[in-house]
């Protein structure tokens, strides 16, 4: 499943969105999206199958987006080593 994730510059998740049609009947016409504010980033990525049943709140609280490399990916916050966690 594809998701759009808005993060701050450190990779903290601010918003998670599943792109798709608006309304009850998908039309292929109406689409909604996200616009990042200054200092934020929008990433489109595949949500790993193991995380697809987790509540959105849990993803916000326990995961970050790794901003390094060509493909952003979700990592558990405890794996993150950076200015938000004492480094």
Order of alpha helices (4+ residues) and beta strands (2+ residues): beta-beta-beta-alpha-beta-beta
